[in-house]
């Protein structure tokens, strides 16, 4: 195993730990500026230590919808590494400018047809770029186990600053943060309850893929880092419920956060109110910088026919994921089973989703 001297402390190091805020007697939030800083920093550092990355030379290539790409750009700036990011055509202009200022090269992945999911388009373009750069490293946030191992750091922060908790709630996209954190915490808290929060129209827990305005959670392709056996319960949150959660976080607690945080907060608040004697912690992955013109913009919500006034106060318990109403907040007792045990289907991973 090769080792390299550590560079001076950098912004990506300083911002990898969350702020812990006790917003009710039994509900604590772990609020990140950008949670992906923790993941990117750990994954690149691990690649350097294993000798998979040569400083100043190896091209880092990754597919991203934005947040992880920004964290990688900060990390690559820290380590003096070239970076190419495969992004979708609708990536917001402000983020594009920041990524370019940090030195990232952006490759826009165009869908093969109007119906193709953007995750699939990006993965195809990433494969093409890998053949162009023989000396490359793909962090593979979708499948690299380092993406889970990184969250042993979050588990340590929780135990050090919050102490023992009874329930962990968080959004699920690639699966790395929730699975990694819960696995590490259960080494000392074996009775921990883990509640996953997914978007409707996400295949992560047995739904059909479809359109969603929410970002940061949900998936259209199988994720190798999503370990279904970590979850006691799963909640599916429609756009409007998640956006209302964002607004409530801001107006009630002064916390401005993104869509995945709003979804997780709605579930965690409900969980904490139902179980006043249990201590709940919810992970809020990012702040609102990317969402000022969307989630917090009434005109944008109206243009997308999202109404925040008439919404459910609690989920509808379903007997199976296939019985979930895609337009409602639903929940299911997953009971730490495998995907096959619940759905009767394999959690199939095609070649394009395997770790690079």
C-alpha positions as CSV (number, residue, x, y, z in Angstrom):
1,X,0.0,0.0,0.0
2,X,1.4,3.4,-1.0
3,X,1.2,6.4,1.2
4,X,1.4,10.1,0.4
5,X,2.0,13.1,2.6
6,X,-1.2,14.9,3.6
7,X,-1.7,18.3,2.1
8,X,-2.6,21.3,4.3
9,X,-6.1,21.3,5.8
10,X,-8.6,22.4,3.2
11,X,-12.2,23.5,3.1
12,X,-13.4,20.0,2.2
13,X,-11.8,18.8,5.5
14,X,-13.3,21.6,7.6
15,X,-16.9,21.1,6.2
16,X,-17.1,17.3,6.4
17,X,-18.6,17.2,9.9
18,X,-22.3,18.2,10.4
19,X,-23.7,20.6,12.9
20,X,-25.9,18.9,15.5
21,X,-29.0,20.8,16.5
22,X,-31.5,19.5,19.1
23,X,-34.7,20.9,17.6
24,X,-37.1,19.1,20.0
25,X,-36.5,17.2,23.3
26,X,-36.1,13.9,21.4
27,X,-35.3,15.0,17.8
28,X,-31.8,16.0,16.8
29,X,-30.7,16.9,13.3
30,X,-27.2,16.4,11.8
31,X,-27.1,19.3,9.4
32,X,-24.5,19.3,6.7
33,X,-23.4,22.1,4.4
34,X,-22.5,19.4,1.8
35,X,-22.5,15.8,3.2
36,X,-20.8,14.6,0.0
37,X,-17.7,16.4,1.1
38,X,-17.2,13.6,3.7
39,X,-17.7,10.9,1.0
40,X,-15.5,12.4,-1.6
41,X,-12.7,13.3,0.8
42,X,-12.6,9.7,2.2
43,X,-12.9,8.0,-1.2
44,X,-10.1,9.9,-2.9
45,X,-7.8,9.6,0.2
46,X,-8.4,5.8,0.2
47,X,-7.6,5.6,-3.5
48,X,-4.3,7.4,-3.0
49,X,-3.4,5.2,0.0
50,X,-4.1,2.0,-2.1
51,X,-1.9,3.4,-4.9
52,X,-4.8,3.6,-7.4
53,X,-4.3,7.4,-7.7
54,X,-1.1,9.1,-8.7
55,X,-1.0,12.7,-7.4
56,X,-1.1,15.3,-10.2
57,X,-1.6,12.7,-12.9
58,X,-4.5,10.3,-12.5
59,X,-7.7,11.5,-14.1
60,X,-10.7,11.3,-11.7
61,X,-13.9,10.5,-13.6
62,X,-17.3,10.5,-12.1
63,X,-21.0,10.8,-13.0
64,X,-23.0,13.2,-10.8
65,X,-26.2,15.2,-10.6
66,X,-24.3,17.9,-8.9
67,X,-23.6,17.6,-5.2
68,X,-21.1,14.8,-5.3
69,X,-19.4,16.4,-8.2
70,X,-18.9,19.7,-6.3
71,X,-17.4,17.7,-3.4
72,X,-15.1,15.9,-5.7
73,X,-14.0,19.2,-7.3
74,X,-13.1,20.5,-3.9
75,X,-11.2,17.3,-3.1
76,X,-9.4,17.2,-6.4
77,X,-8.3,20.8,-5.9
78,X,-6.9,19.8,-2.5
79,X,-4.9,16.9,-3.9
80,X,-4.0,18.6,-7.3
81,X,-5.8,16.0,-9.4
82,X,-7.5,16.5,-12.8
83,X,-11.2,15.9,-12.7
84,X,-13.8,15.1,-15.4
85,X,-17.5,15.1,-14.4
86,X,-20.3,13.6,-16.5
87,X,-23.4,15.8,-15.9
88,X,-26.9,16.1,-17.3
89,X,-28.0,18.9,-19.7
90,X,-30.2,20.6,-17.1
91,X,-27.4,21.1,-14.5
92,X,-28.0,24.6,-13.1
93,X,-25.8,27.4,-14.4
94,X,-24.5,28.6,-11.0
95,X,-23.2,25.1,-10.2
96,X,-21.6,24.8,-13.6
97,X,-19.7,28.0,-13.0
98,X,-18.5,26.9,-9.6
99,X,-17.4,23.5,-10.9
100,X,-15.4,25.1,-13.7
101,X,-13.8,27.6,-11.3
102,X,-12.6,24.7,-9.2
103,X,-10.9,23.2,-12.3
104,X,-13.4,20.5,-13.3
105,X,-14.0,19.6,-16.9
106,X,-17.7,19.0,-17.6
107,X,-19.0,16.4,-20.1
108,X,-22.7,16.7,-20.8
109,X,-24.4,13.3,-21.3
110,X,-27.3,13.4,-23.8
111,X,-30.1,10.8,-23.6
112,X,-30.3,8.3,-26.4
113,X,-34.0,9.0,-26.6
114,X,-36.5,11.3,-24.7
115,X,-37.6,8.4,-22.4
116,X,-34.1,7.5,-21.2
117,X,-33.3,8.3,-17.6
118,X,-30.5,10.7,-17.1
119,X,-28.6,8.4,-14.7
120,X,-28.4,5.8,-17.5
121,X,-27.2,8.5,-20.0
122,X,-24.5,9.6,-17.7
123,X,-23.3,6.1,-17.0
124,X,-23.0,5.4,-20.7
125,X,-20.9,8.5,-21.3
126,X,-18.7,7.7,-18.3
127,X,-17.9,4.3,-19.8
128,X,-16.8,6.0,-23.0
129,X,-14.5,8.4,-21.1
130,X,-12.9,5.6,-19.2
131,X,-11.5,4.2,-22.5
132,X,-10.1,7.6,-23.4
133,X,-8.0,7.9,-20.2
134,X,-6.0,4.7,-19.4
135,X,-4.7,6.3,-16.2
136,X,-8.1,7.1,-14.5
137,X,-9.8,6.5,-11.3
138,X,-13.6,6.1,-11.0
139,X,-14.7,6.8,-7.4
140,X,-18.0,5.1,-8.2
141,X,-20.2,6.6,-5.5
142,X,-22.9,4.1,-6.7
143,X,-20.9,0.9,-6.0
144,X,-17.5,1.6,-4.2
145,X,-17.6,0.3,-0.7
146,X,-15.5,3.3,0.4
147,X,-18.8,5.3,0.0
148,X,-20.1,3.3,3.0
149,X,-16.9,3.1,5.0
150,X,-16.7,7.0,4.9
151,X,-19.7,7.2,7.2
152,X,-17.9,5.5,10.0
153,X,-16.7,9.1,10.5
154,X,-20.3,10.3,10.8
155,X,-21.1,7.5,13.3
156,X,-18.2,8.6,15.4
157,X,-19.3,12.2,15.3
158,X,-22.8,11.1,16.4
159,X,-21.5,9.0,19.3
160,X,-19.1,11.7,20.4
161,X,-21.4,14.8,20.2
162,X,-24.9,13.3,20.6
163,X,-24.5,10.0,22.3
164,X,-26.7,7.0,22.1
165,X,-29.7,7.3,19.8
166,X,-32.7,5.0,19.3
167,X,-33.7,5.8,15.7
168,X,-31.7,7.0,12.6
169,X,-33.7,8.6,9.8
170,X,-32.3,9.6,6.4
171,X,-32.8,9.9,2.7
172,X,-31.7,7.0,0.5
173,X,-30.1,7.6,-3.0
174,X,-27.0,5.5,-3.6
175,X,-27.4,4.0,-0.2
176,X,-23.9,4.8,1.0
177,X,-24.7,7.3,3.8
178,X,-27.6,5.5,5.5
179,X,-26.1,2.0,5.2
180,X,-22.6,3.0,6.2
181,X,-23.8,5.0,9.2
182,X,-26.2,2.4,10.4
183,X,-23.7,-0.4,10.1
184,X,-21.1,1.5,12.1
185,X,-23.6,2.6,14.8
186,X,-25.0,-0.9,15.2
187,X,-21.6,-2.0,16.4
188,X,-22.3,-0.1,19.6
189,X,-26.1,0.3,19.3
190,X,-27.4,-3.1,18.2
191,X,-31.0,-2.2,18.8
192,X,-30.9,0.9,16.5
193,X,-33.9,1.4,14.3
194,X,-33.0,2.5,10.8
195,X,-35.7,4.4,8.7
196,X,-35.0,4.9,5.0
197,X,-36.7,7.8,3.1
198,X,-37.2,7.4,-0.6
199,X,-38.8,9.3,-3.4
200,X,-41.9,8.0,-5.1
201,X,-41.1,6.8,-8.6
202,X,-37.8,5.4,-7.4
203,X,-36.8,1.7,-7.8
204,X,-34.7,1.7,-4.6
205,X,-37.4,-0.2,-2.6
206,X,-39.5,-1.8,-5.2
207,X,-41.3,1.0,-7.0
208,X,-41.3,1.8,-10.7
209,X,-39.0,4.5,-12.0
210,X,-40.6,7.8,-13.0
211,X,-40.4,11.6,-12.9
212,X,-39.7,13.4,-9.7
213,X,-38.8,17.0,-8.9
214,X,-36.9,15.9,-5.8
215,X,-33.1,15.6,-5.9
216,X,-30.7,13.8,-3.7
217,X,-32.8,10.7,-3.1
218,X,-34.3,8.0,-5.2
219,X,-32.7,6.1,-8.1
220,X,-33.6,4.8,-11.5
221,X,-30.9,2.1,-11.5
222,X,-29.8,-0.5,-8.9
223,X,-27.2,0.7,-6.5
224,X,-24.6,-1.8,-5.2
225,X,-24.2,0.2,-2.0
226,X,-27.9,0.0,-1.1
227,X,-28.0,-2.8,1.5
228,X,-31.7,-3.3,2.1
229,X,-31.2,-5.4,5.2
230,X,-30.2,-2.3,7.1
231,X,-33.7,-0.8,7.1
232,X,-36.5,-1.5,9.5
233,X,-38.9,0.9,7.8
234,X,-39.2,2.6,4.4
235,X,-41.2,5.8,3.6
236,X,-41.9,7.0,0.1
237,X,-42.3,10.8,-0.1
238,X,-44.0,12.7,-3.0
239,X,-42.6,16.0,-4.2
240,X,-45.1,18.3,-2.4
241,X,-44.7,16.6,1.0
242,X,-40.9,16.9,0.8
243,X,-41.0,20.5,-0.3
244,X,-43.3,21.4,2.6
245,X,-40.8,19.7,4.9
246,X,-38.2,22.1,3.5
247,X,-40.4,25.1,4.2
248,X,-41.2,24.0,7.7
249,X,-37.5,23.4,8.5
250,X,-36.9,27.0,7.5
251,X,-39.9,28.7,9.1
252,X,-39.9,26.7,12.3
253,X,-36.2,26.1,12.9
254,X,-34.3,28.5,10.7
255,X,-32.7,25.6,8.8
256,X,-32.6,26.1,5.0
257,X,-32.0,22.7,3.3
258,X,-32.5,20.8,0.1
259,X,-35.3,18.5,-1.0
260,X,-33.9,15.2,0.4
261,X,-33.5,17.0,3.8
262,X,-37.1,18.1,3.7
263,X,-38.3,14.6,3.0
264,X,-36.2,13.1,5.8
265,X,-37.3,15.8,8.3
266,X,-41.0,15.1,7.6
267,X,-40.5,11.4,8.5
268,X,-38.2,12.1,11.5
269,X,-40.7,14.6,13.0
270,X,-43.5,12.1,12.7
271,X,-41.3,9.3,14.1
272,X,-40.3,11.5,17.1
273,X,-43.8,12.6,17.8
274,X,-45.1,9.0,17.9
275,X,-42.2,7.8,20.1
276,X,-41.5,10.6,22.7
277,X,-39.4,8.3,24.8
278,X,-37.1,7.4,22.0
279,X,-34.2,9.6,20.8
280,X,-34.3,10.2,17.0
281,X,-31.6,11.6,14.8
282,X,-32.1,12.7,11.2
283,X,-29.5,13.4,8.6
284,X,-29.9,16.6,6.6
285,X,-27.5,16.2,3.6
286,X,-27.2,19.7,2.2
287,X,-28.1,23.4,2.5
288,X,-30.5,25.3,0.2
289,X,-27.9,27.1,-2.0
290,X,-29.0,25.1,-5.1
291,X,-32.7,25.4,-4.5
292,X,-33.4,29.1,-4.0
293,X,-35.0,29.3,-7.5
294,X,-37.0,26.1,-7.1
295,X,-38.0,24.8,-3.7
296,X,-38.2,28.2,-2.1
297,X,-39.7,29.9,-5.2
298,X,-43.5,30.0,-5.1
299,X,-43.7,30.7,-8.9
300,X,-41.6,27.6,-9.7
301,X,-43.8,25.5,-7.5
302,X,-47.0,26.8,-9.2
303,X,-45.4,26.3,-12.6
304,X,-44.8,22.6,-11.7
305,X,-48.2,22.2,-10.2
306,X,-46.9,21.6,-6.7
307,X,-49.3,22.6,-4.0
308,X,-48.3,22.8,-0.3
309,X,-51.6,23.6,1.3
310,X,-53.5,20.3,1.4
311,X,-51.1,17.5,2.4
312,X,-51.3,14.5,4.7
313,X,-50.0,14.7,8.3
314,X,-49.1,11.1,8.5
315,X,-48.2,8.2,6.1
316,X,-50.4,5.5,4.8
317,X,-49.2,2.0,5.9
318,X,-49.1,-0.4,3.0
319,X,-48.9,-4.2,3.1
320,X,-46.4,-4.4,0.2
321,X,-44.3,-1.9,-1.9
322,X,-46.4,-2.7,-4.9
323,X,-49.5,-1.3,-3.1
324,X,-47.9,2.1,-2.6
325,X,-49.8,5.0,-3.9
326,X,-47.3,7.1,-5.8
327,X,-49.1,10.4,-5.1
328,X,-49.2,9.9,-1.3
329,X,-46.8,9.6,1.6
330,X,-46.6,5.8,2.2
331,X,-44.6,3.6,4.5
332,X,-43.8,-0.1,4.7
333,X,-42.3,-2.3,7.4
334,X,-39.2,-3.6,5.6
335,X,-38.0,-5.4,8.7
336,X,-34.3,-5.7,7.6
337,X,-35.1,-8.1,4.8
338,X,-33.3,-8.5,1.5
339,X,-34.8,-7.0,-1.7
340,X,-35.6,-10.5,-2.9
341,X,-37.3,-11.5,0.3
342,X,-39.7,-8.5,0.0
343,X,-40.3,-8.2,-3.7
344,X,-39.5,-11.7,-5.0
345,X,-37.1,-10.1,-7.5
346,X,-33.3,-9.9,-7.6
347,X,-31.5,-6.6,-7.0
348,X,-30.0,-7.0,-10.4
349,X,-26.8,-5.1,-11.3
350,X,-26.0,-4.7,-14.9
351,X,-22.4,-4.2,-16.2
352,X,-22.8,-0.5,-16.3
353,X,-23.5,-0.3,-12.6
354,X,-20.5,-2.3,-11.4
355,X,-17.7,-0.7,-9.6
356,X,-14.9,0.7,-11.8
